[in-house]
Amino acid sequence: MADQIHKAAMIRSIENLQLPTSFIQALDDAKQAAMVVETLHCLEKLNEQWN
């Protein structure tokens, strides 16, 4: 993930959602990063609905 500000925000989301550190490692792989970001957005929406 080239955008370091966006990457830092994604790492905070991963930590807040208590997801495995493998999600953070996947952010460095272009193919996996897009899927991780999409997954995080979906999980954040679900988390908002539950709270």
Summary of the structure (lengths in Angstrom):
residues: 51
radius of gyration: 10.6
end to end distance: 29.5
largest distance: 31.8
contacts: 115
relative contact order: 0.16
helix: 76%
strand: 0%
